[in-house]
Amino acid sequence: QNSQSGMGSAVIGSLLRIVDYRRMSDGNLLLLVQALDRFVVTKAIREIPYALADVQLLPDTEETHHFETGMCSEETEMEVSPLRSDAITESFRYQDYEYDETIRLPVPDRDDLSKSDVVGSRLSKVLPLVPYSKTIHPVDLDSMEVAYDTSDIDDALFTSEETSLENQLGACGILHAPLAHPEIDDYSKFSSDELEEQLWICIDDYLRITRKSVQAELLSLLPRNKKWPSKFLLESTAAFLEESSDASFTRVDEDYPARRRQKRLSYAVTALLEKTEVGNLRQSLLEIPSTQARLSTIVERFEIANSDLSGEFGEFM
């Protein structure tokens, strides 16, 4: 809790990488950042002159489950720490593929920059989503070594019989899923694959109702080789862009893990709902422990939005 302003700081946040910047004439910085991973603050160090804290990267449940090799209750930190470490290593491995390095700030690079030099319509071309790399193939990353400094890691974490960090965060309500809407189908038991498919159907309906266009960066996440409903239009749109000479469209490679594609979709798709009454989701999405639960929440929000546009349901916050 910030004692001076009375405003609290989020315990769950996003690890960001600065990919481009400009220094303005008034001393401020204009940053273009890539969101890499979720973290939880484990120790607040200071607030002034700027906040500083120790954090722990926090993969989604599916990412740690992927590295299970035998019987594992995932109840203790001793069991979960190695799985979390493997998941984080995998995440680092794919980050080069998950960002097109040619994307830079569409702002002049000079010493006398002012606010008038920052044109919103130009910035909107690089925000809020970014395409995948056009030059890196996911298969090339599978065996890539990831090196990072482990000198500050407490070895006791890997032998601790304490309850796992994830379970601790769930028990105190820091990690949690929002309450379900009472008039919407319960999607909590659906698999991530089923939810991904249902979400794309909801997106297709939403775009048809609102007559909005879909961002190429979002459409690139559409999974291949699915049997879509006859009225589904997004597959034909993606196929058309793939066959055209539109260099801005790069569909996600088939060798890219589905769990990572689904995780990215669960965050990226909310850009469509940002300015709607059900679209204030950014922080709450970070606090959802799994991709499956996040997709379930997003499917519900799209169904609410689509129903509201059709006049079927009243307001739900």
C-alpha positions as CSV (number, residue, x, y, z in Angstrom):
1,Q,0.0,0.0,0.0
2,N,1.3,3.4,-1.0
3,S,1.1,5.3,2.3
4,Q,1.6,8.7,0.7
5,S,-1.0,8.5,-2.1
6,G,-3.3,6.0,-0.5
7,M,-3.2,4.0,-3.7
8,G,-2.2,0.3,-3.7
9,S,0.2,-1.3,-6.1
10,A,-0.7,-4.5,-7.9
11,V,1.0,-7.7,-6.6
12,I,0.7,-9.4,-10.0
13,G,2.2,-7.6,-12.9
14,S,3.8,-8.1,-16.4
15,L,7.5,-8.4,-17.2
16,L,8.2,-6.0,-20.1
17,R,11.1,-5.7,-22.5
18,I,11.9,-2.3,-24.0
19,V,12.2,-2.8,-27.7
20,D,12.4,0.9,-28.8
21,Y,12.4,4.3,-27.1
22,R,12.6,8.0,-27.7
23,R,13.7,10.7,-25.3
24,M,11.4,13.7,-25.5
25,S,12.7,17.3,-25.3
26,D,11.1,17.7,-21.8
27,G,13.1,14.7,-20.5
28,N,10.2,12.1,-20.6
29,L,10.7,8.8,-22.4
30,L,8.4,7.3,-25.0
31,L,8.7,3.5,-24.7
32,L,7.6,0.6,-27.0
33,V,7.5,-2.5,-24.9
34,Q,6.8,-6.2,-25.4
35,A,4.9,-8.0,-22.6
36,L,6.9,-11.2,-21.9
37,D,5.5,-13.0,-18.8
38,R,3.5,-12.6,-15.6
39,F,5.2,-12.1,-12.3
40,V,4.2,-11.8,-8.6
41,V,6.0,-9.5,-6.2
42,T,7.7,-11.5,-3.5
43,K,9.4,-8.7,-1.7
44,A,8.9,-4.9,-1.9
45,I,12.3,-3.2,-1.5
46,R,11.5,0.5,-1.9
47,E,9.0,3.0,-3.3
48,I,11.0,6.2,-3.7
49,P,12.4,7.5,-6.0
50,Y,10.8,4.6,-8.0
51,A,9.4,1.3,-7.0
52,L,11.8,-1.6,-6.7
53,A,10.9,-5.2,-5.8
54,D,12.0,-8.8,-6.0
55,V,9.6,-10.8,-8.2
56,Q,9.0,-14.4,-9.3
57,L,7.9,-15.2,-12.8
58,L,4.6,-17.1,-12.7
59,P,3.7,-19.3,-15.6
60,D,0.1,-20.5,-16.3
61,T,-0.9,-23.8,-14.7
62,E,-0.8,-25.5,-18.1
63,E,2.8,-24.5,-18.7
64,T,4.0,-26.1,-15.4
65,H,1.7,-29.2,-16.0
66,H,3.4,-29.7,-19.4
67,F,6.7,-30.7,-17.7
68,E,5.3,-33.2,-15.2
69,T,7.0,-36.6,-15.7
70,G,5.4,-38.7,-13.0
71,M,3.3,-38.6,-9.9
72,C,3.2,-35.0,-8.6
73,S,0.7,-33.5,-6.3
74,E,2.0,-30.0,-7.0
75,E,1.3,-29.2,-3.3
76,T,4.8,-28.2,-2.2
77,E,7.4,-25.7,-3.5
78,M,9.9,-28.6,-3.8
79,E,7.6,-30.2,-6.4
80,V,6.6,-27.1,-8.3
81,S,9.9,-25.2,-8.4
82,P,11.5,-27.4,-11.1
83,L,8.4,-27.4,-13.2
84,R,8.1,-23.6,-13.0
85,S,11.7,-23.3,-13.9
86,D,11.3,-25.5,-17.0
87,A,8.2,-23.5,-18.0
88,I,10.0,-20.2,-17.7
89,T,12.9,-21.6,-19.7
90,E,10.5,-22.6,-22.5
91,S,9.0,-19.2,-22.4
92,F,12.3,-17.5,-22.8
93,R,13.1,-19.8,-25.7
94,Y,10.0,-18.7,-27.7
95,Q,10.2,-15.0,-27.1
96,D,12.2,-14.2,-30.2
97,Y,9.6,-15.9,-32.3
98,E,6.8,-14.1,-30.5
99,Y,7.9,-10.6,-31.5
100,D,8.7,-9.2,-35.0
101,E,11.9,-7.3,-34.4
102,T,11.3,-5.0,-37.4
103,I,8.5,-3.3,-35.4
104,R,9.7,0.1,-34.1
105,L,8.3,3.4,-32.9
106,P,6.9,5.4,-35.9
107,V,8.4,8.5,-34.4
108,P,11.5,10.6,-35.5
109,D,14.7,9.9,-33.6
110,R,16.0,13.3,-32.7
111,D,16.8,15.4,-29.7
112,D,14.0,18.0,-29.9
113,L,11.0,15.7,-29.9
114,S,7.7,17.2,-28.6
115,K,4.2,15.8,-28.1
116,S,3.2,17.1,-31.5
117,D,5.7,14.7,-33.1
118,V,3.8,11.7,-31.6
119,V,0.9,11.0,-33.9
120,G,-1.7,8.7,-32.5
121,S,-2.8,7.2,-35.8
122,R,0.8,6.1,-36.4
123,L,1.2,4.7,-32.9
124,S,-2.0,2.7,-33.4
125,K,-0.2,0.7,-36.2
126,V,2.1,-0.8,-33.6
127,L,-0.3,-1.1,-30.7
128,P,-1.6,-3.0,-28.8
129,L,-0.7,-6.2,-30.7
130,V,2.4,-7.2,-32.6
131,P,2.9,-9.8,-35.3
132,Y,5.1,-12.9,-34.8
133,S,8.5,-13.1,-36.4
134,K,8.7,-13.6,-40.1
135,T,12.2,-14.9,-40.1
136,I,12.3,-17.3,-37.1
137,H,10.8,-20.8,-37.1
138,P,9.6,-22.4,-33.8
139,V,11.3,-25.7,-34.6
140,D,14.7,-23.9,-34.6
141,L,14.1,-22.8,-31.0
142,D,13.3,-26.2,-29.5
143,S,16.9,-27.1,-28.8
144,M,18.1,-23.6,-28.1
145,E,20.0,-23.2,-24.9
146,V,18.7,-20.5,-22.6
147,A,21.2,-18.9,-20.2
148,Y,20.3,-16.8,-17.3
149,D,21.9,-15.8,-14.0
150,T,20.9,-18.2,-11.2
151,S,23.4,-16.9,-8.6
152,D,20.8,-15.1,-6.5
153,I,18.3,-18.0,-6.4
154,D,17.9,-19.5,-2.9
155,D,18.6,-23.2,-3.1
156,A,16.2,-23.7,-0.2
157,L,13.3,-23.1,-2.6
158,F,14.0,-26.4,-4.3
159,T,13.9,-28.4,-1.1
160,S,11.1,-26.6,0.7
161,E,8.2,-28.6,2.0
162,E,6.2,-25.4,2.2
163,T,3.0,-25.1,0.2
164,S,3.7,-24.1,-3.4
165,L,3.7,-20.4,-4.3
166,E,0.8,-20.9,-6.7
167,N,-1.3,-22.6,-3.9
168,Q,-0.4,-19.8,-1.5
169,L,-1.5,-17.1,-3.9
170,G,-4.7,-19.0,-4.6
171,A,-5.4,-19.5,-0.9
172,C,-5.1,-15.7,-0.2
173,G,-7.2,-14.7,-3.2
174,I,-4.3,-13.1,-5.2
175,L,-4.8,-15.7,-8.0
176,H,-8.4,-16.3,-8.7
177,A,-11.0,-16.5,-11.5
178,P,-13.9,-14.0,-11.7
179,L,-17.4,-15.1,-10.7
180,A,-19.4,-16.6,-13.5
181,H,-22.4,-14.8,-15.0
182,P,-25.6,-16.5,-13.7
183,E,-27.3,-16.4,-17.2
184,I,-24.4,-17.6,-19.3
185,D,-23.4,-21.2,-19.9
186,D,-20.8,-22.6,-17.5
187,Y,-17.6,-23.0,-19.4
188,S,-15.4,-23.9,-16.5
189,K,-15.3,-27.6,-17.3
190,F,-14.4,-27.1,-21.0
191,S,-10.9,-27.9,-22.2
192,S,-8.6,-25.1,-23.5
193,D,-9.0,-26.5,-27.0
194,E,-12.7,-26.4,-26.7
195,L,-12.7,-22.9,-25.3
196,E,-10.3,-21.7,-28.0
197,E,-12.7,-22.8,-30.7
198,Q,-15.7,-21.4,-28.9
199,L,-13.9,-18.1,-28.4
200,W,-13.2,-17.7,-32.1
201,I,-16.8,-18.4,-32.9
202,C,-17.8,-15.6,-30.4
203,I,-15.2,-13.3,-32.0
204,D,-16.6,-14.0,-35.5
205,D,-20.1,-13.2,-34.2
206,Y,-18.9,-10.1,-32.5
207,L,-17.2,-8.7,-35.6
208,R,-20.3,-9.5,-37.7
209,I,-22.6,-7.7,-35.2
210,T,-20.4,-4.7,-34.8
211,R,-19.2,-4.7,-38.4
212,K,-15.7,-4.2,-37.2
213,S,-12.6,-5.5,-38.9
214,V,-10.2,-7.9,-37.3
215,Q,-6.6,-7.0,-36.6
216,A,-4.1,-9.1,-38.6
217,E,-2.0,-9.7,-35.5
218,L,-5.1,-11.2,-33.8
219,L,-6.2,-13.2,-36.8
220,S,-2.7,-14.8,-37.0
221,L,-3.6,-16.8,-33.8
222,L,-6.5,-18.6,-35.6
223,P,-5.8,-22.3,-35.3
224,R,-5.5,-24.3,-38.5
225,N,-7.4,-27.5,-39.6
226,K,-10.6,-26.8,-37.6
227,K,-14.1,-27.6,-38.8
228,W,-15.8,-24.2,-38.3
229,P,-19.6,-23.5,-38.6
230,S,-20.8,-22.7,-42.1
231,K,-21.3,-19.0,-41.2
232,F,-17.8,-18.6,-39.8
233,L,-15.9,-16.0,-41.9
234,L,-12.6,-15.6,-40.2
235,E,-11.0,-18.8,-41.7
236,S,-11.6,-17.6,-45.2
237,T,-10.3,-14.1,-44.3
238,A,-7.1,-15.7,-42.9
239,A,-6.7,-17.9,-46.0
240,F,-7.1,-14.9,-48.3
241,L,-4.5,-12.9,-46.4
242,E,-2.1,-15.9,-46.5
243,E,-2.5,-16.2,-50.3
244,S,-2.2,-12.4,-50.9
245,S,1.0,-10.4,-50.9
246,D,0.1,-8.7,-47.6
247,A,3.5,-8.8,-45.8
248,S,1.9,-7.7,-42.6
249,F,0.1,-11.0,-42.1
250,T,2.0,-13.9,-40.7
251,R,-0.1,-16.8,-39.4
252,V,1.2,-18.7,-36.4
253,D,3.3,-21.7,-37.4
254,E,1.8,-25.1,-36.9
255,D,4.9,-26.2,-34.9
256,Y,4.2,-23.4,-32.3
257,P,2.8,-25.1,-29.1
258,A,-1.0,-24.8,-28.8
259,R,-0.7,-23.9,-25.1
260,R,1.3,-20.8,-26.0
261,R,-1.0,-19.8,-28.8
262,Q,-4.0,-20.1,-26.5
263,K,-2.3,-18.2,-23.7
264,R,-1.5,-15.3,-26.1
265,L,-5.0,-15.4,-27.4
266,S,-6.5,-15.2,-23.9
267,Y,-4.7,-11.8,-23.4
268,A,-4.7,-10.4,-26.9
269,V,-8.3,-10.8,-27.8
270,T,-9.5,-8.4,-25.1
271,A,-8.3,-5.5,-27.3
272,L,-11.6,-5.9,-29.1
273,L,-13.5,-5.3,-25.9
274,E,-11.4,-2.5,-24.4
275,K,-14.0,0.2,-24.9
276,T,-17.1,-1.8,-24.0
277,E,-18.8,-2.1,-20.6
278,V,-17.4,-5.7,-20.2
279,G,-13.9,-4.9,-21.4
280,N,-12.1,-3.7,-18.2
281,L,-10.1,-6.8,-17.8
282,R,-6.4,-6.2,-17.9
283,Q,-5.5,-6.7,-14.3
284,S,-8.1,-9.3,-13.6
285,L,-6.7,-11.5,-16.5
286,L,-3.3,-11.4,-14.9
287,E,-4.8,-12.7,-11.7
288,I,-6.4,-15.8,-13.3
289,P,-4.1,-18.8,-12.6
290,S,-4.6,-20.8,-15.9
291,T,-5.1,-20.3,-19.6
292,Q,-8.2,-22.5,-19.4
293,A,-9.8,-20.3,-16.8
294,R,-8.8,-17.1,-18.6
295,L,-10.3,-18.4,-21.9
296,S,-13.5,-19.4,-20.0
297,T,-13.8,-15.8,-18.6
298,I,-13.2,-14.3,-22.1
299,V,-15.7,-16.5,-23.8
300,E,-18.3,-15.4,-21.2
301,R,-17.4,-11.7,-21.7
302,F,-17.9,-12.1,-25.4
303,E,-21.2,-13.8,-25.0
304,I,-22.3,-11.0,-22.7
305,A,-21.2,-8.4,-25.2
306,N,-22.9,-10.2,-28.1
307,S,-26.0,-10.6,-26.1
308,D,-26.1,-7.0,-25.0
309,L,-25.7,-5.9,-28.6
310,S,-28.7,-8.1,-29.4
311,G,-30.6,-6.7,-26.4
312,E,-31.0,-10.1,-24.7
313,F,-29.3,-9.3,-21.3
314,G,-28.9,-6.3,-19.1
315,E,-25.8,-4.9,-17.6
316,F,-23.4,-7.2,-15.8
317,M,-20.2,-6.1,-14.2
